[in-house]
């Protein structure tokens, strides 16, 4: 196990680099500081787990990394672009092209088929229908659900739903996949197979950032960052990446 | 995402909740239906009146003695003025251009008696041109001839109602009836014409002008009817007539020329007013329908917060989301408009079935107006919910329970 300080090898062209990120929620009569100044870097192809008790700010941090929300202050660089300055429309485009998101509660459209759900990112990317369907099918096949394309979410098991969500996250070939407790609503067997899927993605070279509070799940990651009270308090490399010496 | 995709997404979304979609758009359905029906009824009433006028003869100018500031209604004579005469009528026919016929009339009520049966009818003393100008032809026998007028023949032409009442099934032609105790021979029977503006065109008796003048003890003529060759000839004929009579009347304009067109225009104005009013009232229901759509769309935005979050998470922009909801509202509204249009058309059909006399139909402009109005309602009332949907925060939406 190697403990390292993320600030020591700072570089402009890191895949993900955040600096002094804060997120403050103004609740009217009180102010909640979800993040109080997080700085770290993530290299391309790394499999990162973010751990911490609830209220530690790990989910807020993931939302910011996933461009679902903006930091109150601080800088966020993704692939050399200063994302924290992006307009909302450019953030949407970034979510569409570069980012795949997987949630604890799957977040599928209940009335759309598996195929319809997986097509969604391509729809907003302006991909023509025929190609959209083809790519969505491929993506479903890749997660082992080629025969379930026309089933609706309520006709599928939790594990299958999460596979559909992963297929959707991957369909536009993003470079990073963010996952928020992806196995939290699954039984251990389905959870395990979902984790295998993430391992495969990692092996294919995707960058994965996963929020979890289960140490078993975090075992799969190369690097574990622990949050507490809005700060990254611990950053542990569990094993070196295969392509590093 | 392009327009077609937005539209397909909207259709899918509407199709997923058909009952609610119908209920949502019910207001628009009823609104458009009532607008369509009321316009159709207004137009049919107008067409009905126009047809009635046409029965009375088209392109007719009516000259009456006495100056009247006309706005198109039947003139009421007042004050001192010269009488109109048969001679003037003759000179109009001779000199005025664009004129097809001139009839000099003397009109009053008279008692017609055949043996023991008696009937009070409208008596028209006239000249042969009346037939063509009023387009009231005989079915049996002949009309009053020029000779009848010149020789003061005691002949008459009777309407079908008079014939039926006095003679029943018996032969009436060449029988003698006494009109105000003066014997006249029936030389013709008018064709069946029914009612025009409440006047039974079968309940009248026509005699040569001199005969009526004697009966009513009148020297001049009550009115001169002039038939113009066409609609375009009316102003020309009218000017010529004015010139001719003025020169005969020492340049005094102590007479009035009314054209049927003018009267028709007055009616049209009244109908336009009425239609505007009815349409206005019906539009209020359309407005209420629009508010209904907005209401449901707002509920829908709340309900579908998570959907919006999902769409945003995978790359939908604010515009994408706003367009989706806006187009959904517009689609709902337009579907409602089309349903309302069909129901309105069906209603018109039913009315036509119940009252075959009423010329009712859906005009193109009413259909187009209904379509674009419902489109407008959809856009107007869809914008606010769409903006609300677009401003949903994905972070909140995605973890919304």
Boltz contact constraints between the chains, C-beta under 6 A:
constraints:
  - contact:
      token1: [A, 63]
      token2: [B, 395]
      max_distance: 6.0
  - contact:
      token1: [A, 68]
      token2: [B, 394]
      max_distance: 6.0
  - contact:
      token1: [A, 68]
      token2: [B, 395]
      max_distance: 6.0
  - contact:
      token1: [A, 69]
      token2: [B, 395]
      max_distance: 6.0
  - contact:
      token1: [A, 89]
      token2: [B, 317]
      max_distance: 6.0
  - contact:
      token1: [A, 92]
      token2: [B, 315]
      max_distance: 6.0
  - contact:
      token1: [A, 92]
      token2: [B, 317]
      max_distance: 6.0
  - contact:
      token1: [A, 95]
      token2: [B, 315]
      max_distance: 6.0
  - contact:
      token1: [A, 96]
      token2: [B, 315]
      max_distance: 6.0
  - contact:
      token1: [A, 101]
      token2: [B, 313]
      max_distance: 6.0
  - contact:
      token1: [A, 107]
      token2: [B, 310]
      max_distance: 6.0
  - contact:
      token1: [A, 107]
      token2: [B, 398]
      max_distance: 6.0
  - contact:
      token1: [A, 109]
      token2: [B, 307]
      max_distance: 6.0
  - contact:
      token1: [A, 111]
      token2: [B, 16]
      max_distance: 6.0
  - contact:
      token1: [A, 120]
      token2: [B, 314]
      max_distance: 6.0
  - contact:
      token1: [A, 121]
      token2: [B, 314]
      max_distance: 6.0
  - contact:
      token1: [A, 121]
      token2: [B, 315]
      max_distance: 6.0
  - contact:
      token1: [A, 124]
      token2: [B, 1]
      max_distance: 6.0
  - contact:
      token1: [A, 124]
      token2: [B, 315]
      max_distance: 6.0
  - contact:
      token1: [A, 124]
      token2: [B, 316]
      max_distance: 6.0
  - contact:
      token1: [A, 124]
      token2: [B, 320]
      max_distance: 6.0
